Amino acid sequence: MAKQPERLAGVDGTDLSGMEALVTGSTSGIGREAALALGRLGADTVVVHGRDGKAGAELVDDLAGTGTDAEFVRADFADVDAVRELAATVRAETGGLDLLLNNAGGFFRESRRTGLGVEYTFHVNHLSPYLLTAELLDHLREGARIVTTASAAHTGTSLDIERTTEPDPDAGSWAYSHSKLANVLFAAELARRLEAAGRSVTSNSVHPGAIPGSGFTRFLPGPLPRLVQLLDAVPGVTSVADGAAELLFVAVSDRAADVTGRYFAGQEPTQPSGAARNPQNARRLWAESARLLDVEEPLAEYARAEETV
Ligand SMILES: NC(=O)c1ccc[n+]([C@@H]2O[C@H](COP(=O)([O-])OP(=O)(O)OC[C@H]3O[C@@H](n4cnc5c(N)ncnc54)[C@H](OP(=O)(O)O)[C@@H]3O)[C@@H](O)[C@H]2O)c1
């Protein structure tokens, strides 16, 4: 039998009936496997997302086979309006969210700007989940869990928001690491503010592992992505199911139920880099993200007074 993330996460006995979930970036890779696992665990509704409509339709069919009511919503995370429409659809199609898995993202080799004048990777990997979460805050049920897929690649990078708005032909791997640092800071700041607001909603980030078998390597030229993906079946290599298990553990396990503001790796809360632990960085990222998106700062009244930008 193929490896199942719910078994790998030790949550295969969990009953998610009555629960509604959104998994972004679920047309491929670890998001797809995590969404299917939520279906097998009995979730009532799983909204799936990506840009690839064919892959989205296939996933909806596969989820229907688990008895789950699924809907695919297409939204390009480089497009602010599309993210707002995704949030509006989720609000219309679900009674409330119990699980929000902010997973969409990737390594984008080319250095380009989005309509906001912001570097593409920072916009897709950080600004869009920030905006989506802000738009869904009052749609989250009490007891909900927000899980943001970060990466160990966040280490070795300091916060440099200015660089995301300057011309930078060499953004490449720096842009990816920096966006993943933003994911860890975002999840922690969100947790602080939700706690201050008296919400019983957790927010954590997770490193899924280095997974060659997902679509992550699609930036490589020619046939390389398909060749690298063959590694998924090689014993000892972290598989897509292993990566999905990392998400699922934080989203579903009783052992993570009361944990918030943490960065998980290997199904354990783990210490992220110094830059990722710095609350002033988190506060600044939060405020600057709102400014770049031209929105009100979400949960503005719950910023810690001493952490002014
Ligand atoms: N694989 C690894 O080694 C690794 C390691 C650490 C962290 N991660 C993180 O894990 C997450 C999932 O990646 P994966 O490895 O599963 O790769 P993947 O198979 O390429 O999946 C990425 C997902 O994100 C979506 N996505 C990418 N760009 C998008 C955009 N502009 N707008 C909307 N959706 C977009 C894709 O949808 P479409 O294809 O439909 O556009 C796809 O569903 C990412 O956040 C990644 O940074 C991966």
The ligand as an ORCA input file, in Angstrom:
! r2SCAN-3c Opt
* xyz 0 1
  N       9.522     20.164     -1.901
  C      10.376     20.617     -1.011
  O      11.531     20.153     -0.933
  C       9.964     21.709     -0.062
  C      10.798     21.986      1.035
  C      10.420     22.969      1.937
  C       9.241     23.671      1.730
  N       8.457     23.402      0.652
  C       7.215     24.174      0.482
  O       6.122     23.295      0.349
  C       5.051     23.964     -0.308
  C       4.440     23.045     -1.344
  O       5.421     22.756     -2.323
  P       5.600     21.325     -3.008
  O       6.949     20.852     -2.667
  O       4.439     20.450     -2.731
  O       5.646     21.774     -4.549
  P       4.585     21.655     -5.734
  O       4.273     20.235     -5.985
  O       5.164     22.467     -6.825
  O       3.263     22.361     -5.186
  C       3.144     23.764     -5.139
  C       1.691     24.150     -5.082
  O       1.613     25.590     -4.979
  C       0.825     26.091     -6.057
  N       1.360     27.334     -6.569
  C       2.629     27.596     -6.974
  N       2.708     28.855     -7.456
  C       1.466     29.384     -7.368
  C       0.900     30.639     -7.732
  N       1.618     31.608     -8.300
  N      -0.412     30.834     -7.487
  C      -1.179     29.871     -6.928
  N      -0.699     28.656     -6.574
  C       0.605     28.417     -6.804
  C       0.874     25.020     -7.143
  O      -0.319     25.117     -7.900
  P      -0.335     25.041     -9.533
  O       0.677     24.032     -9.930
  O      -1.759     24.614     -9.818
  O      -0.021     26.403     -9.984
  C       0.929     23.736     -6.329
  O      -0.370     23.315     -5.981
  C       5.642     25.261     -0.869
  O       5.260     26.337     -0.020
  C       7.139     25.027     -0.767
  O       7.874     26.222     -0.631
  C       8.781     22.420     -0.245
*
